[in-house]
């Protein structure tokens, strides 16, 4: 009987000189109401030509996509370390495409890259798109692999679609991030409010923290706040100022444990009017 060889991650499936591997990394701040600095930073990769990571991935053959994912992980953690974003307790949220496959090899690469850059794995959060192009099995496999390794998980782009609900029924993530399509215009849409309220009820019952992404005005913020949302991802990806991040005073409620994140609710919310260069100061 022939032994089954474990899957391995190879970065040789793309020519190292391929310009599609030349990614740039920006960061989006995630804030808790009442905190004086971000509780988490989301690493956002894009092409040097401005193309989104999703568009670059779609231009590759399926067997090449895990190499691109590995490149995104490496650059994101290198940039995190260079900016000291992980110091002082902030979480680092790393989107990871389940559709690339090879969950275990990609997570092994994540651990190695974190160790090489001095980023504690307890500060990492893997973001899994709650839609994942409708591929429930691959998204579930990645979520379960994260659970086995003790890595926190966010279900990103959550809008009560069939894959999102099946994933939430299969396992309990640390965070659920509301999709902007659900958040924008929520004040004038009964259906969006009902869906968001349903997600909030589920999250409260499961002990999951809900983060709203894509809030663009005070009305949207106030509706979500009335529902109990206390965590927001603000602005577009920008390069934070490392020296400002280091000098910010430590606030004990800025870096709570996952289950305590849902209990902040004080300061005014800084909306998306802030320019990218101001993102690190806006919170």
C-alpha positions as CSV (number, residue, x, y, z in Angstrom):
1,X,0.0,0.0,0.0
2,X,1.5,3.3,-1.0
3,X,1.7,6.0,1.7
4,X,-0.1,9.2,1.0
5,X,2.4,12.1,0.9
6,X,1.4,15.2,2.9
7,X,0.6,18.3,0.8
8,X,3.5,20.8,0.6
9,X,3.7,24.4,-0.4
10,X,5.9,25.3,-3.3
11,X,6.6,28.8,-4.4
12,X,8.2,27.6,-7.6
13,X,4.9,27.5,-9.5
14,X,5.3,31.2,-10.3
15,X,8.4,32.7,-11.8
16,X,10.0,34.8,-9.0
17,X,10.4,37.6,-11.4
18,X,6.7,37.6,-12.3
19,X,5.4,41.2,-11.6
20,X,2.3,39.7,-10.1
21,X,4.3,38.7,-7.0
22,X,5.4,42.4,-6.5
23,X,2.8,43.3,-3.9
24,X,2.4,46.3,-1.7
25,X,1.0,46.1,1.8
26,X,-1.3,48.7,3.5
27,X,-3.2,48.5,6.7
28,X,-6.7,49.2,7.8
29,X,-7.3,50.1,11.5
30,X,-10.0,48.4,13.5
31,X,-11.2,50.2,16.6
32,X,-13.2,49.5,19.6
33,X,-15.5,52.3,21.0
34,X,-13.7,54.1,23.8
35,X,-10.2,52.9,23.0
36,X,-7.5,55.3,22.1
37,X,-5.8,53.2,19.4
38,X,-6.6,50.2,17.1
39,X,-7.2,46.8,18.7
40,X,-6.3,45.3,15.3
41,X,-4.7,46.1,11.9
42,X,-5.9,44.4,8.8
43,X,-3.1,43.8,6.3
44,X,-4.3,44.6,2.7
45,X,-2.3,43.4,-0.3
46,X,-2.5,44.9,-3.7
47,X,-0.5,45.0,-6.9
48,X,2.1,47.8,-7.6
49,X,-0.2,48.8,-10.5
50,X,-3.1,49.2,-8.1
51,X,-4.9,46.0,-8.9
52,X,-6.6,44.2,-6.1
53,X,-5.2,41.0,-4.7
54,X,-8.4,39.2,-5.8
55,X,-7.9,40.4,-9.4
56,X,-4.2,39.3,-9.4
57,X,-5.2,35.9,-8.0
58,X,-7.9,35.5,-10.6
59,X,-5.2,36.0,-13.3
60,X,-3.2,33.0,-12.1
61,X,-3.8,29.3,-12.7
62,X,-5.4,27.5,-9.7
63,X,-2.1,25.7,-8.9
64,X,-0.2,29.0,-8.7
65,X,-2.5,30.7,-6.2
66,X,-1.0,29.2,-3.1
67,X,2.3,30.7,-4.1
68,X,0.7,34.2,-4.3
69,X,-0.9,33.6,-0.9
70,X,2.5,32.7,0.6
71,X,3.9,35.9,-0.9
72,X,1.1,37.9,0.7
73,X,1.8,36.3,4.1
74,X,5.5,36.9,4.0
75,X,5.2,40.6,2.9
76,X,2.4,41.3,5.4
77,X,4.4,40.0,8.3
78,X,7.6,41.7,7.2
79,X,5.7,45.0,7.0
80,X,4.1,44.4,10.4
81,X,7.5,44.0,12.0
82,X,9.0,47.0,10.2
83,X,6.2,49.2,11.6
84,X,6.0,47.5,15.0
85,X,2.3,47.2,14.6
86,X,2.2,44.1,16.7
87,X,3.8,45.8,19.7
88,X,1.5,46.8,22.6
89,X,-1.1,44.1,22.1
90,X,-2.6,44.9,18.7
91,X,-3.9,42.0,16.6
92,X,-2.7,41.5,13.0
93,X,-5.5,40.3,10.7
94,X,-4.3,38.5,7.7
95,X,-6.7,37.6,4.9
96,X,-6.1,34.1,3.6
97,X,-7.8,32.7,0.5
98,X,-9.4,29.3,1.2
99,X,-9.8,28.8,-2.5
100,X,-6.1,28.6,-2.9
101,X,-6.3,25.2,-1.1
102,X,-3.4,23.6,0.9
103,X,-4.7,25.0,4.3
104,X,-2.1,23.2,6.4
105,X,1.0,24.1,4.3
106,X,-0.2,27.8,4.1
107,X,-0.6,27.9,7.9
108,X,2.8,26.3,8.4
109,X,4.2,29.1,6.2
110,X,2.4,31.6,8.3
111,X,3.9,30.3,11.5
112,X,7.4,30.3,10.0
113,X,7.0,33.8,8.7
114,X,5.7,35.0,12.0
115,X,8.7,33.4,13.9
116,X,11.1,34.9,11.4
117,X,9.7,38.4,11.9
118,X,9.2,38.2,15.7
119,X,5.4,38.4,15.5
120,X,3.7,36.2,18.1
121,X,1.2,33.8,16.7
122,X,-1.1,34.7,19.5
123,X,-1.4,38.1,17.9
124,X,-2.5,36.7,14.5
125,X,-6.0,36.5,13.2
126,X,-6.8,34.7,9.9
127,X,-9.6,36.3,7.9
128,X,-11.6,33.9,5.8
129,X,-14.1,35.4,3.3
130,X,-17.5,34.2,4.3
131,X,-18.5,33.7,0.7
132,X,-15.3,32.2,-0.8
133,X,-16.9,32.0,-4.2
134,X,-19.4,29.6,-2.8
135,X,-16.8,26.9,-1.9
136,X,-18.0,25.9,1.6
137,X,-15.7,22.9,1.9
138,X,-12.4,24.8,1.3
139,X,-13.5,27.6,3.6
140,X,-14.5,25.1,6.3
141,X,-11.2,23.2,5.9
142,X,-9.2,26.4,6.4
143,X,-11.2,27.4,9.4
144,X,-10.8,24.0,11.0
145,X,-7.1,24.0,10.3
146,X,-6.8,27.3,12.1
147,X,-8.7,25.9,15.0
148,X,-6.3,22.9,15.3
149,X,-3.4,25.3,15.4
150,X,-5.0,27.7,17.9
151,X,-5.3,30.6,15.4
152,X,-8.1,33.1,15.8
153,X,-10.5,33.4,12.9
154,X,-12.6,36.2,11.4
155,X,-15.4,35.5,9.0
156,X,-15.0,38.5,6.7
157,X,-17.6,39.8,4.2
158,X,-20.5,38.3,6.3
159,X,-23.9,39.1,4.7
160,X,-26.0,36.1,5.8
161,X,-25.4,34.2,2.5
162,X,-25.6,30.4,2.4
163,X,-21.9,29.7,2.8
164,X,-21.6,32.3,5.6
165,X,-24.4,30.7,7.6
166,X,-23.2,27.2,7.0
167,X,-19.7,28.2,8.2
168,X,-21.2,29.8,11.3
169,X,-23.1,26.7,12.0
170,X,-20.0,24.5,11.6
171,X,-17.6,26.4,13.9
172,X,-17.4,29.5,16.2
173,X,-15.1,32.2,14.9
174,X,-13.7,34.9,17.2
175,X,-15.0,37.7,14.9
176,X,-17.6,38.2,12.3
177,X,-17.1,41.2,10.0
178,X,-20.2,42.6,8.4
179,X,-19.9,43.1,4.6
180,X,-20.1,46.7,3.4
181,X,-23.0,45.8,1.1
182,X,-25.0,45.1,4.3
183,X,-23.7,48.2,6.2
184,X,-24.0,50.9,3.6
185,X,-27.5,52.5,3.5
186,X,-28.6,50.4,6.5
187,X,-30.5,53.4,7.9
188,X,-32.9,53.5,5.0
189,X,-33.2,49.7,4.4
190,X,-35.5,47.6,6.6
191,X,-34.2,44.4,5.0
192,X,-30.5,45.3,5.8
193,X,-31.4,46.2,9.4
194,X,-33.3,42.9,9.9
195,X,-30.4,40.9,8.5
196,X,-27.8,42.8,10.7
197,X,-30.0,42.4,13.8
198,X,-30.2,38.6,13.1
199,X,-26.4,38.5,12.8
200,X,-26.0,40.4,16.1
201,X,-28.4,38.0,17.9
202,X,-26.4,35.0,16.6
203,X,-23.1,36.6,17.5
204,X,-24.3,37.5,21.1
205,X,-25.5,33.9,21.6
206,X,-22.2,32.5,20.4
207,X,-19.9,35.0,22.1
208,X,-18.6,36.3,18.8
209,X,-17.5,39.9,18.3
210,X,-19.1,41.7,15.4
211,X,-17.0,44.3,13.4
212,X,-18.7,46.6,10.9
213,X,-16.8,47.4,7.8
214,X,-17.6,50.1,5.3
215,X,-19.4,52.6,7.5
216,X,-19.4,55.9,5.6
217,X,-21.6,58.3,7.5
218,X,-22.9,59.1,11.0
219,X,-26.4,57.7,10.3
220,X,-25.0,54.2,9.4
221,X,-22.8,54.3,12.5
222,X,-25.7,55.3,14.8
223,X,-28.0,52.5,13.5
224,X,-25.3,49.9,14.0
225,X,-24.4,51.3,17.4
226,X,-28.1,51.0,18.5
227,X,-27.9,47.4,17.5
228,X,-25.0,46.8,19.8
229,X,-22.1,47.1,17.3
230,X,-19.0,48.4,19.2
231,X,-16.2,47.6,16.7
232,X,-15.5,49.2,13.4
233,X,-13.0,48.9,10.6
234,X,-12.3,52.4,9.3
235,X,-11.0,53.9,6.2
236,X,-9.0,52.4,3.3
237,X,-5.7,50.7,3.5
238,X,-2.9,53.1,4.3
239,X,0.7,52.9,5.7
240,X,0.6,53.8,9.4
241,X,3.3,55.9,10.9
242,X,5.4,53.5,12.9
243,X,6.8,56.2,15.3
244,X,3.3,57.3,16.2
245,X,2.2,53.8,16.8
246,X,5.1,53.2,19.2
247,X,4.5,56.4,21.2
248,X,0.8,56.0,21.7
249,X,0.0,55.6,25.4
250,X,-1.0,52.1,26.4
251,X,-4.7,51.7,27.2
252,X,-5.6,48.4,29.0
253,X,-8.9,48.2,27.1
254,X,-7.2,48.5,23.8
255,X,-5.8,45.0,23.9
256,X,-8.4,42.9,25.7
257,X,-8.9,39.2,25.3
258,X,-11.2,38.2,22.4
259,X,-14.3,37.6,24.5
260,X,-14.0,41.0,26.2
261,X,-13.9,42.9,23.0
262,X,-17.7,43.2,22.8
263,X,-18.0,45.4,25.9
264,X,-16.5,48.8,24.9
265,X,-18.8,51.7,24.2
266,X,-17.7,55.3,24.9
267,X,-15.9,57.6,22.5
268,X,-17.1,59.2,19.3
269,X,-16.5,57.2,16.2
270,X,-14.0,58.7,13.7
271,X,-15.7,58.3,10.3
272,X,-14.1,57.7,6.9
273,X,-13.5,61.4,6.3
274,X,-9.9,61.0,7.6
275,X,-7.2,61.1,4.9
276,X,-5.1,57.9,4.5
277,X,-2.0,59.5,6.1
278,X,-4.1,60.3,9.2
279,X,-5.4,56.8,9.7
280,X,-3.0,55.9,12.5
281,X,-3.9,59.0,14.4
282,X,-7.7,58.9,13.7
283,X,-8.3,56.3,16.4
